[in-house]
Amino acid sequence: MSDPTKHAFEDASNARPASAAPTEGESHAPRDPYAVFRFAAYRLFAVGNFVSVIGRQMLAVAVGYEIYKRTQSATALGLIGLCGALPVTLLALPAGHVADRFSRRRVLLVTQLLTVLCSIGLAWVSSAHIPMLRPVALANGALARLASVFEKKPGAHFDDPAVPLLFALLLLAASARSFGWAARGALLPSLVPTRAFANAVTWNANFFQAGSVMGPALGGLLIARFGFPFVYGADAVCAFAFFLLLLPIKAPARHDHHVSKGLHDLFSGVRFVWRTKLILATITLDLFAVLLGGATALLPIFADEILHVGAVGLGWLRAGPAMGAVVMGVLMAWLPPMRRAGKSLVWAVAGFGAATIVFGLSKNFWLSLAALALTGAMDNVSVVVRHTLIQLLTPDAMRGRVAAVNNVFIGSSNELGAFESGLTAALWGPVASVVVGGAGTVAVVCAVAMVWPQVRRIASLESVTKAA
């Protein structure tokens, strides 16, 4: 199939070679790194999103550590990822359809309330004395049989009645997030003009990564001081704060007559991504890199059994990738736009894989933290390039459905990567799981660069803006 943006993109990227000097107008154009903050709707959205990320990251540290403490099972850590991947995979396309047919702001408000309720439920299950009722015992038996297929570590056990309920609430929360992600990704471009969108993507990534530094570090401290239920309650407060900040936002009405009107449009986002080879290539690169190279799910094992740093050290390890990403994000906001965005993307994902290998082999806390920070810095380059391309090459009427496809690939790859890491760690041990995954990431980069050479030829993201 032909790529509907191919000729426009090539005209824009070939009009001036990457090595050529900028035009006179460009050389004197002032660069405003804070341009997007001049729009009130974006400010409210960004603050709310930042607060919700802090809460979600605190919860991620707490739930992984609590379930590992209750089961001593690497397979259980993988199942946390599966609970996140299944709803994204099964519900992402309907979620995109909903985001394109109904008010994106309203969808996001509803999903935030559901997130609040799930976090309150986690706090109750974590703190309450749960009786071993027959359905709970049957669920634990099923989990034990599944774990026995992979688990080689002695001492793993599934006899805690709270564990199946924790998994059920994680599954429900992930279902709500599937609809929230599609609405959130599609709402953002309507809050800022096109000229400021790349700046919005960069700062959005910065806020996410800053929240991903504060959230895990704070979560580790709160676990050690107050326990798991307090952290789940704090996440509920953060999610409700985002809900309140969304209320004053008045997203502009959409006037596109091609907004999704029926279920026959459900797969149109898939068709668009398949035809648009630049989007397909960048999504594929990120999908397999995260699927193979994700070590985050195994951090409770590394913190407890390899680095011996406990809950506080786990919080900092979990924050490590975000610390590197924040530094990289600030640099990208202040430095001139990437002149060779395609090559930067390829090298960044390869660097992500190499840093993952270093983390897997490290026995020193500070080297491990530095390697994780480097994975975050490299990943942030990939996120900014990929997300900017997707939004600028996608018509507004299809942004919800295309964002949903992106969530299937990227959102599920994070969770499926956690599932894969948990199972391979149960089979081979955590070190081998991480090192092999990092090497696989580097191999995927080489394959994508050969199959889709146009990725390497992407010049600046601003040229894509003009082509779009």
N, C-alpha and C positions, 0 to 999 in steps of 0.2 A: 504493500500500500504506500501511496505517496504521503509525504509529510507536509501538512498544510502550511506550516511555518517555515519550511526549509528554504525556499527562495528568498523570502523576506529576510530571514536571519542571515543567510549567506551574503546578501547584498549589504546588510549592515556591518557584518564582521569583516567583509573583504573590502569595503569602501576605503578603509585605512588600515594597513597592516599593523599588527600589534607592536611592531618595533618602530613604527613611524612616530614622529613627534605629534603632539596634539595640535589641533587647529588654533588659530589666533584667538578665536572667541572662547575656546575651551581653556586655553592657558590662563586667561584673565578672569574666568568665571569663578566667583567666590564659592567656596565649599563650606556649607553650614552643617556641621556634624549633629546639631540639635534641631534640624528643620522640622522633624515630625512632632516635636513637643509644642509646636505653635498651635496644634489642633486639640481642643478641649476633649473631644470624644476619645481621641487616642490616649490622652493622659489618663482619663478614667479607666479605660480598658487596660492600659499597661500596668497601672498600679494594682488593679484588681487581679490581673493575671499573675503578677509578681507575687502577691500575697498567697494566691492559691497554689502556686508552684512551691513556695516554702512549705506549706502544709502538706502537699502531696509528697514531697521529698522526705519530710519528717516521718510520714506514715510509711513510706517504702522502707526506710531503715528499720522502723519498729516492727513491722509485720514480718519482714524477712528474719530478723533476729529472734522474734518471739517464736515463730514456727520452728526455726532451727533448734532453739532451746527446748521446745516441747517434744521434738521428734528425733533430734540428732541425725537427721537424714538429708543428704544432698539431693535425693530425689524429691523431697518435699520442697526444697528451694526451686527446683525445676518446675514443680506443679504450680507454684505461685505465678511463674511466667505463663504457663498454659492457661490459667484462669484469666489472665489479661489478654492472651492472644485469641482465644475462642470467640469472645464477643466482637472483637475488632474484625476478625475474619468473616463472621457470619452476619454482622449487622452494619458493616461499614457502607455497603451500597445502599441499603434502605435509609441509612442515616444521611447520606449525601442527597438522596431524593427528597427527604424531609427538609434538609437545609435549603434546597433550591425551590421548594414549593411553599414553605411557610416562613414566617418571620424568623430570621436567624438569631436575632436578639432574644426572642421569646423562647426558642428552643434551648438556647444557652442558659437562660434563667431557670427553666424547669430542670435541666440536668444538674445544675449547681445545687438545687434543693435536694435532689436525689442523692447527690454526693454527700451532702451534710448528713442525711439520715443514715447512710451506710457507715459513715465514720462514727456516728453515735452508736450504731449497732456493734461495731468493732470494739468500742470502749466498754460496752456492757458485757459482751462475751468474754473479753479479756479479764474483767474484774469479777464476774459472777461465778458462782459454783454451779457448773452445768452438770445435771445428772446424766448418767450413761443410759439414755433411752435406747430402745431397739433401733430406730432409724440411724441414730448417731453411731451405735456399735456396728451396724452394717456398713455405714460409710467408712468407718475406720478400718474395718476388715478389707474393704475394696482397696483402700489406699495402701494397706500393708501388702496385699497381694501384688499390686502394681509395683511397689517399691522393691519387692523381693526379686523381681525380674532383673533389676539393674544394680541394686545395692550390694556392695561388697564390704562395706564398713560394718564391723560388729557394733552392736549397741543401738542401731536405729530402731525406733519403735513408734507405733501408731495406736496408742491406748489412751489418749487424752480426748475427752468429749468436746473440748473447745475447738480442736483442730478442724473437723469438718465444717463447723459453723463459720470459722474464720475464712475458709476457702469459699463457702457459699456467699458470704458478704463481699469478698473480693470479686467474685464473678458478677454479682449484681452491680457493684460500683464500676467495673469495667464496661458493663453494658451501657450504663448511663454516660460514661466518658466517650463511648463510640459515637453517640449522637452529639455530644458536646464538642468533640474535636472537629467534626465536619462543619458545625455551625460556627465555631470559633475561627477556623481557618478561612471560611468564606466571608465572615463578617469583617475581618481586618481590612481588606482592600477598600471597603466602602467608607472607612473612617478617615482616610487620608487621600489626597490627590495622587495620581499616578507618578508624578515627578518625585514625590517623597516616599514612594513605596519601598524602594530598596533600602532607604534609611530606616523605615519602620521595621523591615525584616531584620536588619542588623541589630537595632535596639531591642526588638522582641527576643532575639536570640540571646542578647546580653542579659536581659532581665531574667530569662529562663535559667541561664547559667549562674547568674548571681543568686537566684533563689535556690539553685541546686548546690551552691556552696553553703549558704546559710542554713537551709533546711536539714541536710544530713548532719552537719556539725551540731546544730541546735538539738536535733533529734537524739543524737548520741548522748549529749549532756542531760537532756530531760529524761531519757530512759534510765540513766544511772541515778538520777536524783529523785524522780517521781514515779517511774514505772511506765509500762506500756499504755495503760488506759488513758493516762494524762496526755500522751502524745496523740492518740486518736481523737481525743476531745479538742486538742489544739488544732488539728486538721479540720475538724468540723467548723470551728470558729473562722479559720482562714477561708474555707469554701463559702461560708455565709457572707464574709466581707466582700468577696468578689460579686456575689449576688447583689448586694446593696450598691456597689459601685457601678454595676451595669444598668441599674434602674434609670438614672438620669440620661443615659445615652439615647439619642434619637438618630438611629441609622436612617440615611436617606432612602426614600422609596425607590424601588427598581422599576424601570420603565421598559425593560427588554421584553419583547413579545414572545421570545422563545424560551421562557422559563418553563421548567419541567411541569407537565400537566397530567401525566399518567404513568402507569407502571411500565409502559413500553420504553420510557426514557431511562429506566433503571440502569441499564448497562451502557448508556451513551458515554459516560465518563471513561469506562474501560476502552471503548472504541477510540475515543479521542487520544488517550494516553498511548495506545498502540500505534496510532498514526503519527503522533508527534515524537519522533525518534529521540530528540534531545531530552524530553521529559522521561521517556522510557529508559534511556541509558542511565541517566543520573539516579532515577529511582532504583534501578537494578543494582547499580554500584553500591548505593547505601544499604539496600536490602541485605545483600550477601555479606557486606562488611560487618554490619551489626549482628547478623545471624551467626556468623562464625567468630567474630572478634570480641563479643561481649563478655567481660569478666565480672561485671557488676553483681550478677546473681550469686556468685560464689564468694563475695566479700565476707559474709559471716564466717565461712570456713577459714579463709586466709587470716582474718582478724583473730579468731579463737585458737587455731591449731598451727599456723605457720609463722605469723608475726607476733602472736601473743600480746595483743594490745587492747582487748576487751571492747566494751560498748563505745567508749569515748574514741578509741582508735578507729573503730568501725565507722563512726560518724565522719571522721576526717578522711578516711579512705573513700567513703562514698562521695564526699565533697570534692575529692581530688580532681576528677575530670572536669567538674564545673569551674574550679579555680583556674585551670589552664584555659578553659573556654572563655572566661570573663576577660582574661588578659588579651587573648586573641581578638575577642569581640571589640574591645576598646581600641585596639590597634587598627582594626578594619574600619571603625567609625571615623578615626582621625586621619588615617593615611589616605592617599589618593586611591580611587577605585582600582581594583585589580585589572591590569592590562591584559593578562593571560589567564582568565578565570578558569578555562578548561584544564590547562596544565596544572594550575594551582589545585584544582579539585582532585586530579589524579594523584599528584604527589602527596596531598593531605591524607587521602584514604590509605595510601601505602605507608605513610608515617604512622597512622593509627594502628595498622597491623604490626609494624615493627615495635612500637611502644608497648603493645599488648604482650608481645613475646618477652620483652624485658621485665614487665610486671610478673609474668608467670614464673620466671626463673629467679626473681629476687627473693632474698631472705631478710632483707633490711627494710625496716619501715619507711625510712626517708627516701630510699631509692624507689620503693614501690609507690609511694605517694607522688614522687616526681614523674614516674612513668605514667601513672593514671592522669596526672595533670597534662602530660603531653598528648595522651589520647583525646582529652577534651579539647585541647587547642586545635588539633587536626580535625576533629569532628565538627567544630564550629565553622571552619572554612567550608566544609561539605554542606552543612545545613544552610548557610547563607546563599551559596551558589544554587543549590537545588531548589530551595523554597522560592527564591526570586524568579528563577526560570519558570517554575510551575505557575506562579500567580500571573506573571507578565505574559505568558504564552496562552493563557486560558481565558476565554470570554467570560464576562461576569455571570451570565446566566447559567454557566456550567461549573462555576467554581466550587459549589458544594459537592457535586458528584465527583469532580476531579480530586478535590481534597479528600473525599472518601476513599478513592482508589489509592491515593498517597498514604492514607492511614492504614489501608489493608497491607500495603507493602512495608511501610516504615514502622507504623505502630505495632503491627503484629510481629515484625522482625525483631524488635526489642524484646517482646515477650516470648516469642518462639526461641530467640537466642538464649534467653534465660532458661527456658525448658531444655534446650539442647545442652547448655552448659551444665545444668543439674544432672542430666542423665549421663553425659560423658564423664563428669566428675565422679559419679557413682561407679562407673565402669572402670575408668583408668586412673582416677585420682584428680584432684583439682589442678595440680601443676601441669600435667599432660594435657588436660582439657583446654587450659588457657593458651599454652604454647602452640598446640596444633591449630587452634582457632585463629591465632594471630598469623600463622604461616598461611592458612587458607585465605585470609583476607588479602594478603599480598598477591596470592595467585589470582584471586578474583579481579584485582585491579589490572593485572596484566591482560586477562581475558577480555575485560570490558574495553580497554584501550585498543585492542585489536579488532573486536567485533564492531564497535562504534567509533571509528577514528574521528568523527565530527565533534566528539566531546573534547578532544585535545585541541581542536581548532577554535573553540569558543574564545572570543577576544574579551571585551569588557562587558559587564552586565548592563552598562548604560547603552551599549549598542543594541542589546536585546530590547531594552526599553523603547528605543526608537523604532525597532522593527515591529514590536508589538503594537 
